[in-house]
Structures are given as structure tokens and as C-alpha cells.
Amino acid sequence: MPECNHCGAHVSDRFARVFADEGGDIRACPNCSANAGIAEVSKERAHQQL
């Protein structure tokens, strides 16, 4: 089962297909960020790790 790389919470396969990056990493989920901002938080966290 996929999990958020930021907080370790499990997410659904469907969530992972939508929000995972090209490498399969999920950097934000409903457990660690607001639902409305998941895509934006994911992008910010990805840039912070570069």
C-alpha cells in the first residue's frame, strides 16, 4: 500500500496515481496537509528537497 513520504500515512492507490510525482513519491496527503492545497504543498516540498 502506498504511503506519504512526508508523514508516513497510508494512502489509497487512487490517491497515489493522482498525486505521486514522476518517481512515485507522495510528498503530501490529507493527513499532513489541507485537502485544498495538497498539490501545492507537494510541489513546495519537492523543491525544498532539491
C-alpha distance matrix in Angstrom:
0.0 3.8 6.6 10.3 12.5 15.3 14.5 11.2 10.1 6.7 7.2 7.1 7.0 10.7 10.9 9.5 12.1 14.7 14.5 13.2 16.3 17.7 16.0 12.4 12.8 12.2 15.3 15.6 13.9 15.8 15.5 17.5 19.6 21.6 20.2 23.3 22.8 19.2 20.3 23.3 21.7 19.2 22.3 24.2 21.7 21.4 25.2 25.5 23.6 25.9
3.8 0.0 3.8 7.1 9.2 12.2 12.0 9.2 8.6 5.9 5.7 6.6 6.4 9.6 8.9 6.7 9.8 12.1 11.2 9.7 12.7 14.4 12.8 9.2 9.2 8.4 11.6 12.2 11.1 13.6 13.6 15.0 16.8 19.0 17.8 20.6 19.8 16.0 16.9 19.8 18.2 15.5 18.5 20.5 18.0 17.6 21.4 21.8 20.0 22.3
6.6 3.8 0.0 3.8 6.3 8.8 8.3 5.6 5.4 4.2 5.3 8.1 9.3 11.7 9.8 8.1 11.8 13.2 11.3 10.0 12.9 15.2 13.5 10.2 8.6 7.0 9.3 9.6 8.7 11.4 10.7 11.7 14.0 16.6 16.1 19.0 17.9 14.3 15.7 18.1 15.9 13.6 16.9 18.3 15.5 15.7 19.5 19.4 17.8 20.5
10.3 7.1 3.8 0.0 3.8 5.4 5.7 4.8 5.4 6.4 6.8 10.2 11.5 13.0 10.1 8.8 12.4 12.8 10.0 9.1 11.5 14.5 13.0 10.2 7.5 4.9 5.9 6.2 6.3 9.5 8.8 8.8 10.9 13.9 13.9 16.6 14.9 11.4 13.0 14.9 12.4 10.3 13.8 14.8 12.0 12.6 16.3 16.0 14.8 17.8
12.5 9.2 6.3 3.8 0.0 3.8 6.0 5.7 8.2 9.6 10.5 13.6 14.3 16.0 13.2 11.1 14.4 14.9 11.7 9.9 11.1 13.7 11.6 9.7 6.3 5.4 5.3 7.5 9.1 12.6 11.6 10.5 12.6 16.0 16.5 18.8 16.5 13.1 14.1 15.4 12.6 10.2 13.1 13.7 10.3 10.6 14.1 13.5 11.7 14.8
15.3 12.2 8.8 5.4 3.8 0.0 3.8 6.0 8.3 11.0 11.9 15.4 16.7 18.0 14.7 13.4 16.7 16.4 12.9 12.0 13.1 16.1 14.5 12.9 9.2 7.4 5.3 6.3 8.3 11.3 9.9 7.8 10.0 13.7 15.0 17.2 14.7 11.9 13.5 14.0 10.6 9.4 12.4 12.0 8.6 10.3 13.3 12.0 11.1 14.6
14.5 12.0 8.3 5.7 6.0 3.8 0.0 3.8 5.6 9.1 10.9 14.6 16.7 18.1 15.0 14.3 18.0 17.8 14.7 14.2 16.0 19.1 17.5 15.3 11.9 9.7 8.3 7.8 8.2 10.2 7.7 6.5 9.8 13.4 14.8 17.6 15.7 13.1 15.5 16.3 12.8 12.2 15.5 15.1 12.0 14.0 17.0 15.5 14.7 18.3
11.2 9.2 5.6 4.8 5.7 6.0 3.8 0.0 3.8 6.5 9.1 12.7 14.6 16.7 14.1 13.0 16.8 17.4 14.8 13.8 16.0 18.7 16.7 14.1 11.3 9.5 9.6 9.7 9.4 11.5 9.2 9.3 12.7 15.9 16.6 19.7 18.1 15.1 17.2 18.6 15.5 14.2 17.6 17.7 14.5 15.8 19.1 17.9 16.6 19.9
10.1 8.6 5.4 5.4 8.2 8.3 5.6 3.8 0.0 3.8 6.4 10.1 12.7 14.5 12.0 11.9 15.7 16.1 14.0 13.8 16.7 19.6 18.1 15.0 12.7 10.1 10.7 9.5 7.7 9.0 6.7 8.4 11.5 14.2 14.4 17.8 17.0 14.0 16.5 18.4 15.6 14.6 18.3 18.8 16.1 17.5 21.0 20.1 19.2 22.5
6.7 5.9 4.2 6.4 9.6 11.0 9.1 6.5 3.8 0.0 3.8 6.9 9.5 11.7 10.0 9.8 13.5 14.5 13.2 12.9 16.2 18.8 17.4 13.9 12.5 10.3 12.0 11.1 8.8 10.1 9.0 11.3 13.8 16.0 15.2 18.7 18.3 15.0 17.1 19.6 17.4 15.8 19.5 20.6 18.1 18.9 22.6 22.3 21.1 24.1
7.2 5.7 5.3 6.8 10.5 11.9 10.9 9.1 6.4 3.8 0.0 3.8 6.7 8.2 6.2 6.8 10.3 11.1 10.2 10.6 14.3 17.0 16.3 12.6 11.7 9.1 11.3 10.1 7.4 8.7 9.2 11.5 13.0 14.6 13.1 16.3 16.2 12.8 14.7 17.6 16.1 14.3 17.9 19.6 17.6 18.2 21.8 22.2 21.3 23.9
7.1 6.6 8.1 10.2 13.6 15.4 14.6 12.7 10.1 6.9 3.8 0.0 3.8 5.2 5.1 6.3 8.7 10.1 10.6 11.2 15.0 17.2 17.0 13.2 13.4 11.2 14.0 12.9 10.2 11.1 12.4 14.9 15.8 16.8 14.5 17.5 17.9 14.6 15.9 19.3 18.4 16.4 19.7 21.9 20.3 20.4 24.1 24.8 23.9 26.2
7.0 6.4 9.3 11.5 14.3 16.7 16.7 14.6 12.7 9.5 6.7 3.8 0.0 3.8 5.5 5.0 6.2 8.8 10.0 10.0 13.5 15.0 14.9 11.2 12.4 11.1 14.6 14.3 12.4 14.0 15.5 17.5 18.2 19.3 16.8 19.3 19.4 15.9 16.4 20.0 19.4 16.9 19.7 22.4 20.8 20.2 23.9 25.1 23.9 25.7
10.7 9.6 11.7 13.0 16.0 18.0 18.1 16.7 14.5 11.7 8.2 5.2 3.8 0.0 3.8 5.4 5.2 6.5 8.8 10.0 13.4 15.2 16.0 12.6 13.7 12.0 15.1 14.2 12.2 13.4 15.7 17.7 17.6 17.9 15.0 17.0 17.6 14.5 14.7 18.4 18.5 16.3 18.9 21.8 20.8 20.4 23.8 25.4 24.6 26.3
10.9 8.9 9.8 10.1 13.2 14.7 15.0 14.1 12.0 10.0 6.2 5.1 5.5 3.8 0.0 3.8 5.5 5.3 6.0 7.9 11.5 14.1 14.8 11.4 11.6 9.1 11.7 10.5 8.5 9.9 12.4 14.0 13.8 14.4 11.7 13.9 14.1 10.8 11.4 15.1 14.8 12.8 15.7 18.3 17.4 17.3 20.7 22.1 21.6 23.6
9.5 6.7 8.1 8.8 11.1 13.4 14.3 13.0 11.9 9.8 6.8 6.3 5.0 5.4 3.8 0.0 3.8 5.4 5.3 5.1 8.8 11.0 11.3 7.7 8.4 6.8 10.2 10.3 9.4 11.9 13.7 14.8 15.0 16.3 14.2 16.2 15.6 12.0 11.9 15.4 14.9 12.1 14.7 17.5 16.1 15.4 19.0 20.4 19.4 21.1
12.1 9.8 11.8 12.4 14.4 16.7 18.0 16.8 15.7 13.5 10.3 8.7 6.2 5.2 5.5 3.8 0.0 3.8 6.0 6.0 8.8 10.1 11.4 8.5 10.3 9.6 12.8 13.1 12.5 14.8 17.1 18.1 17.8 18.6 16.0 17.4 17.0 13.6 12.7 16.3 16.7 13.8 15.6 18.9 18.1 16.8 20.1 22.1 21.2 22.4
14.7 12.1 13.2 12.8 14.9 16.4 17.8 17.4 16.1 14.5 11.1 10.1 8.8 6.5 5.3 5.4 3.8 0.0 3.8 6.1 8.7 10.8 12.8 10.3 11.2 9.6 12.1 11.7 11.2 13.1 16.0 16.7 15.6 15.9 13.2 14.0 13.7 10.8 9.5 13.3 14.1 11.7 13.4 16.8 16.6 15.7 18.7 20.9 20.6 21.8
14.5 11.2 11.3 10.0 11.7 12.9 14.7 14.8 14.0 13.2 10.2 10.6 10.0 8.8 6.0 5.3 6.0 3.8 0.0 3.8 6.5 9.6 11.1 8.8 8.5 6.4 8.3 8.2 8.5 11.2 13.7 13.7 12.8 13.7 11.7 12.7 11.5 8.1 6.9 10.5 10.8 8.0 10.1 13.3 12.8 12.1 15.3 17.2 17.0 18.5
13.2 9.7 10.0 9.1 9.9 12.0 14.2 13.8 13.8 12.9 10.6 11.2 10.0 10.0 7.9 5.1 6.0 6.1 3.8 0.0 3.8 6.7 7.5 5.0 5.2 4.6 7.5 9.0 10.0 13.4 15.1 14.9 14.7 16.4 14.9 16.1 14.4 10.8 9.6 12.5 12.2 8.7 10.5 13.6 12.4 10.9 14.4 16.2 15.2 16.5
16.3 12.7 12.9 11.5 11.1 13.1 16.0 16.0 16.7 16.2 14.3 15.0 13.5 13.4 11.5 8.8 8.8 8.7 6.5 3.8 0.0 3.8 5.4 5.2 5.5 6.6 8.3 10.7 12.7 16.2 17.9 16.9 16.5 18.3 17.2 17.7 15.5 12.3 10.2 12.3 12.3 8.6 9.1 12.3 11.4 8.9 12.0 14.4 13.2 13.8
17.7 14.4 15.2 14.5 13.7 16.1 19.1 18.7 19.6 18.8 17.0 17.2 15.0 15.2 14.1 11.0 10.1 10.8 9.6 6.7 3.8 0.0 3.8 5.5 7.5 9.8 11.8 14.4 16.4 19.9 21.5 20.6 20.3 22.1 20.8 21.3 19.1 16.0 13.6 15.6 15.9 12.2 12.0 15.2 14.3 11.2 13.7 16.4 14.8 14.5
16.0 12.8 13.5 13.0 11.6 14.5 17.5 16.7 18.1 17.4 16.3 17.0 14.9 16.0 14.8 11.3 11.4 12.8 11.1 7.5 5.4 3.8 0.0 3.8 5.6 9.0 11.1 14.3 16.3 20.0 21.0 20.1 20.5 22.8 21.9 22.8 20.5 17.2 15.4 17.3 16.7 12.9 13.3 15.9 14.1 11.1 14.0 15.9 13.6 13.6
12.4 9.2 10.2 10.2 9.7 12.9 15.3 14.1 15.0 13.9 12.6 13.2 11.2 12.6 11.4 7.7 8.5 10.3 8.8 5.0 5.2 5.5 3.8 0.0 3.8 6.5 9.6 12.2 13.6 17.2 18.1 17.8 18.4 20.6 19.5 20.9 19.0 15.4 14.2 16.6 15.9 12.1 13.5 16.2 14.2 12.0 15.4 17.0 14.9 15.9
12.8 9.2 8.6 7.5 6.3 9.2 11.9 11.3 12.7 12.5 11.7 13.4 12.4 13.7 11.6 8.4 10.3 11.2 8.5 5.2 5.5 7.5 5.6 3.8 0.0 3.8 6.1 9.3 11.2 15.0 15.5 14.7 15.5 18.1 17.6 19.1 16.8 13.3 12.6 14.5 13.0 9.5 11.3 13.4 10.9 9.2 12.9 13.9 11.9 13.5
12.2 8.4 7.0 4.9 5.4 7.4 9.7 9.5 10.1 10.3 9.1 11.2 11.1 12.0 9.1 6.8 9.6 9.6 6.4 4.6 6.6 9.8 9.0 6.5 3.8 0.0 3.8 5.8 7.4 11.2 12.0 11.3 11.9 14.5 13.9 15.7 13.7 10.0 10.0 12.3 10.6 7.4 10.2 12.2 10.0 9.5 13.2 14.0 12.9 15.1
15.3 11.6 9.3 5.9 5.3 5.3 8.3 9.6 10.7 12.0 11.3 14.0 14.6 15.1 11.7 10.2 12.8 12.1 8.3 7.5 8.3 11.8 11.1 9.6 6.1 3.8 0.0 3.8 7.1 10.7 11.1 9.3 9.8 12.7 13.1 14.6 11.9 8.6 9.1 10.2 7.7 5.0 8.1 9.1 6.5 7.0 10.6 10.9 10.3 13.0
15.6 12.2 9.6 6.2 7.5 6.3 7.8 9.7 9.5 11.1 10.1 12.9 14.3 14.2 10.5 10.3 13.1 11.7 8.2 9.0 10.7 14.4 14.3 12.2 9.3 5.8 3.8 0.0 3.8 7.1 8.0 6.3 6.2 9.0 9.5 11.4 9.0 5.8 7.7 9.0 6.4 5.2 9.0 9.8 8.1 9.8 12.9 13.0 13.3 16.1
13.9 11.1 8.7 6.3 9.1 8.3 8.2 9.4 7.7 8.8 7.4 10.2 12.4 12.2 8.5 9.4 12.5 11.2 8.5 10.0 12.7 16.4 16.3 13.6 11.2 7.4 7.1 3.8 0.0 3.8 5.3 5.6 5.9 8.0 7.6 10.5 9.5 6.3 9.1 11.2 9.1 8.5 12.3 13.3 11.9 13.5 16.7 16.8 16.9 19.9
15.8 13.6 11.4 9.5 12.6 11.3 10.2 11.5 9.0 10.1 8.7 11.1 14.0 13.4 9.9 11.9 14.8 13.1 11.2 13.4 16.2 19.9 20.0 17.2 15.0 11.2 10.7 7.1 3.8 0.0 3.8 5.7 5.4 6.1 5.5 9.1 9.3 7.3 10.8 12.6 10.9 11.4 15.0 15.6 14.7 16.8 19.7 19.6 20.2 23.2
15.5 13.6 10.7 8.8 11.6 9.9 7.7 9.2 6.7 9.0 9.2 12.4 15.5 15.7 12.4 13.7 17.1 16.0 13.7 15.1 17.9 21.5 21.0 18.1 15.5 12.0 11.1 8.0 5.3 3.8 0.0 3.8 6.0 8.0 8.8 12.3 12.0 10.1 13.6 14.9 12.4 12.9 16.6 16.7 15.0 17.4 20.3 19.6 19.9 23.3
17.5 15.0 11.7 8.8 10.5 7.8 6.5 9.3 8.4 11.3 11.5 14.9 17.5 17.7 14.0 14.8 18.1 16.7 13.7 14.9 16.9 20.6 20.1 17.8 14.7 11.3 9.3 6.3 5.6 5.7 3.8 0.0 3.8 7.2 9.2 12.0 10.6 8.9 12.3 12.8 9.7 10.7 14.2 13.6 11.9 14.7 17.3 16.2 16.9 20.3
19.6 16.8 14.0 10.9 12.6 10.0 9.8 12.7 11.5 13.8 13.0 15.8 18.2 17.6 13.8 15.0 17.8 15.6 12.8 14.7 16.5 20.3 20.5 18.4 15.5 11.9 9.8 6.2 5.9 5.4 6.0 3.8 0.0 3.8 6.4 8.5 6.9 6.1 9.7 9.8 7.3 9.3 12.4 11.9 11.3 14.2 16.4 15.8 17.2 20.3
21.6 19.0 16.6 13.9 16.0 13.7 13.4 15.9 14.2 16.0 14.6 16.8 19.3 17.9 14.4 16.3 18.6 15.9 13.7 16.4 18.3 22.1 22.8 20.6 18.1 14.5 12.7 9.0 8.0 6.1 8.0 7.2 3.8 0.0 3.8 5.5 5.4 6.3 9.9 10.0 8.8 11.2 13.9 13.7 14.0 16.7 18.6 18.5 20.2 23.0
20.2 17.8 16.1 13.9 16.5 15.0 14.8 16.6 14.4 15.2 13.1 14.5 16.8 15.0 11.7 14.2 16.0 13.2 11.7 14.9 17.2 20.8 21.9 19.5 17.6 13.9 13.1 9.5 7.6 5.5 8.8 9.2 6.4 3.8 0.0 3.8 5.5 5.6 8.8 10.3 10.0 11.5 14.2 15.0 15.4 17.5 19.7 20.3 21.7 24.2
23.3 20.6 19.0 16.6 18.8 17.2 17.6 19.7 17.8 18.7 16.3 17.5 19.3 17.0 13.9 16.2 17.4 14.0 12.7 16.1 17.7 21.3 22.8 20.9 19.1 15.7 14.6 11.4 10.5 9.1 12.3 12.0 8.5 5.5 3.8 0.0 3.8 6.0 8.1 8.7 9.7 11.7 13.5 14.4 15.7 17.6 19.3 20.2 22.1 24.2
22.8 19.8 17.9 14.9 16.5 14.7 15.7 18.1 17.0 18.3 16.2 17.9 19.4 17.6 14.1 15.6 17.0 13.7 11.5 14.4 15.5 19.1 20.5 19.0 16.8 13.7 11.9 9.0 9.5 9.3 12.0 10.6 6.9 5.4 5.5 3.8 0.0 3.8 5.6 5.3 6.0 8.5 10.1 10.6 12.1 14.1 15.6 16.4 18.5 20.5
19.2 16.0 14.3 11.4 13.1 11.9 13.1 15.1 14.0 15.0 12.8 14.6 15.9 14.5 10.8 12.0 13.6 10.8 8.1 10.8 12.3 16.0 17.2 15.4 13.3 10.0 8.6 5.8 6.3 7.3 10.1 8.9 6.1 6.3 5.6 6.0 3.8 0.0 3.8 5.5 5.2 6.0 8.7 9.9 10.5 12.1 14.4 15.3 16.6 18.8
20.3 16.9 15.7 13.0 14.1 13.5 15.5 17.2 16.5 17.1 14.7 15.9 16.4 14.7 11.4 11.9 12.7 9.5 6.9 9.6 10.2 13.6 15.4 14.2 12.6 10.0 9.1 7.7 9.1 10.8 13.6 12.3 9.7 9.9 8.8 8.1 5.6 3.8 0.0 3.8 5.6 5.1 6.4 8.8 10.1 10.7 12.7 14.5 15.8 17.3
23.3 19.8 18.1 14.9 15.4 14.0 16.3 18.6 18.4 19.6 17.6 19.3 20.0 18.4 15.1 15.4 16.3 13.3 10.5 12.5 12.3 15.6 17.3 16.6 14.5 12.3 10.2 9.0 11.2 12.6 14.9 12.8 9.8 10.0 10.3 8.7 5.3 5.5 3.8 0.0 3.8 5.4 5.2 6.3 8.7 10.0 10.9 12.5 14.7 16.1
21.7 18.2 15.9 12.4 12.6 10.6 12.8 15.5 15.6 17.4 16.1 18.4 19.4 18.5 14.8 14.9 16.7 14.1 10.8 12.2 12.3 15.9 16.7 15.9 13.0 10.6 7.7 6.4 9.1 10.9 12.4 9.7 7.3 8.8 10.0 9.7 6.0 5.2 5.6 3.8 0.0 3.8 5.4 5.1 6.1 8.5 9.9 10.5 12.5 14.7
19.2 15.5 13.6 10.3 10.2 9.4 12.2 14.2 14.6 15.8 14.3 16.4 16.9 16.3 12.8 12.1 13.8 11.7 8.0 8.7 8.6 12.2 12.9 12.1 9.5 7.4 5.0 5.2 8.5 11.4 12.9 10.7 9.3 11.2 11.5 11.7 8.5 6.0 5.1 5.4 3.8 0.0 3.8 5.5 5.3 6.1 8.7 10.0 10.9 12.9
22.3 18.5 16.9 13.8 13.1 12.4 15.5 17.6 18.3 19.5 17.9 19.7 19.7 18.9 15.7 14.7 15.6 13.4 10.1 10.5 9.1 12.0 13.3 13.5 11.3 10.2 8.1 9.0 12.3 15.0 16.6 14.2 12.4 13.9 14.2 13.5 10.1 8.7 6.4 5.2 5.4 3.8 0.0 3.8 5.5 5.1 6.3 8.7 10.2 11.2
24.2 20.5 18.3 14.8 13.7 12.0 15.1 17.7 18.8 20.6 19.6 21.9 22.4 21.8 18.3 17.5 18.9 16.8 13.3 13.6 12.3 15.2 15.9 16.2 13.4 12.2 9.1 9.8 13.3 15.6 16.7 13.6 11.9 13.7 15.0 14.4 10.6 9.9 8.8 6.3 5.1 5.5 3.8 0.0 3.8 5.5 5.3 6.3 8.9 10.4
21.7 18.0 15.5 12.0 10.3 8.6 12.0 14.5 16.1 18.1 17.6 20.3 20.8 20.8 17.4 16.1 18.1 16.6 12.8 12.4 11.4 14.3 14.1 14.2 10.9 10.0 6.5 8.1 11.9 14.7 15.0 11.9 11.3 14.0 15.4 15.7 12.1 10.5 10.1 8.7 6.1 5.3 5.5 3.8 0.0 3.8 5.4 5.0 6.4 9.0
21.4 17.6 15.7 12.6 10.6 10.3 14.0 15.8 17.5 18.9 18.2 20.4 20.2 20.4 17.3 15.4 16.8 15.7 12.1 10.9 8.9 11.2 11.1 12.0 9.2 9.5 7.0 9.8 13.5 16.8 17.4 14.7 14.2 16.7 17.5 17.6 14.1 12.1 10.7 10.0 8.5 6.1 5.1 5.5 3.8 0.0 3.8 5.5 5.4 6.8
25.2 21.4 19.5 16.3 14.1 13.3 17.0 19.1 21.0 22.6 21.8 24.1 23.9 23.8 20.7 19.0 20.1 18.7 15.3 14.4 12.0 13.7 14.0 15.4 12.9 13.2 10.6 12.9 16.7 19.7 20.3 17.3 16.4 18.6 19.7 19.3 15.6 14.4 12.7 10.9 9.9 8.7 6.3 5.3 5.4 3.8 0.0 3.8 5.4 5.4
25.5 21.8 19.4 16.0 13.5 12.0 15.5 17.9 20.1 22.3 22.2 24.8 25.1 25.4 22.1 20.4 22.1 20.9 17.2 16.2 14.4 16.4 15.9 17.0 13.9 14.0 10.9 13.0 16.8 19.6 19.6 16.2 15.8 18.5 20.3 20.2 16.4 15.3 14.5 12.5 10.5 10.0 8.7 6.3 5.0 5.5 3.8 0.0 3.8 5.6
23.6 20.0 17.8 14.8 11.7 11.1 14.7 16.6 19.2 21.1 21.3 23.9 23.9 24.6 21.6 19.4 21.2 20.6 17.0 15.2 13.2 14.8 13.6 14.9 11.9 12.9 10.3 13.3 16.9 20.2 19.9 16.9 17.2 20.2 21.7 22.1 18.5 16.6 15.8 14.7 12.5 10.9 10.2 8.9 6.4 5.4 5.4 3.8 0.0 3.8
25.9 22.3 20.5 17.8 14.8 14.6 18.3 19.9 22.5 24.1 23.9 26.2 25.7 26.3 23.6 21.1 22.4 21.8 18.5 16.5 13.8 14.5 13.6 15.9 13.5 15.1 13.0 16.1 19.9 23.2 23.3 20.3 20.3 23.0 24.2 24.2 20.5 18.8 17.3 16.1 14.7 12.9 11.2 10.4 9.0 6.8 5.4 5.6 3.8 0.0
